[in-house]
Amino acid sequence: MYEYYFTFRSMTQAQRAAGLLQQGGIRATPRRTPRAVSRGGCGNAVAVGAADVYRAAGMLRGALVLFDKCYRVSPQGGAEEVFP
């Protein structure tokens, strides 16, 4: 099963995003950005399930919590950008 990661420039933004999504009923977990999507080392991300990814993106944009990118990560570790 795929997992989706919204990437952020700071841990504060990732935590804010996770809180917003959780209040909206979406299971969201702040995490370190997986290696498959990390550019230049460490990063911050919020993981959400496949069923919630588009609703989560809408909620974040609506609240002006801007994420860098969103990636779909496979169980084998491969990643692809979903939408900017």
Long-range contacts (C-beta under 8 A, 24 or more apart in sequence): 1-50, 1-75, 2-50, 2-72, 2-73, 2-74, 2-75, 3-47, 3-48, 3-49, 3-50, 3-72, 3-73, 4-47, 4-48, 4-49, 4-50, 4-53, 4-56, 4-70, 4-71, 4-72, 4-73, 4-82, 5-31, 5-33, 5-34, 5-37, 5-45, 5-46, 5-47, 5-70, 5-71, 5-73, 6-45, 6-46, 6-48, 6-56, 6-57, 6-60, 6-67, 6-68, 6-69, 6-70, 7-33, 7-37, 7-43, 7-44, 7-45, 7-67, 7-68, 7-69, 7-70, 7-71, 8-43, 8-44, 8-45, 8-46, 8-67, 8-68, 9-44, 9-68, 10-44, 11-44, 13-44, 13-65, 13-66, 13-67, 14-44, 14-45, 14-46, 16-65, 17-46, 17-60, 17-65, 17-67, 18-46, 20-59, 20-60, 20-63, 20-65, 21-46, 21-48, 21-52, 21-56, 21-59, 21-60, 24-55, 24-59, 26-52, 26-55, 26-56, 26-59, 27-52, 28-52, 28-56, 34-71, 34-73, 34-77, 34-79, 35-77, 36-71, 36-73, 36-77, 36-78, 36-79, 37-69, 37-71, 37-73, 37-79, 53-82, 57-83
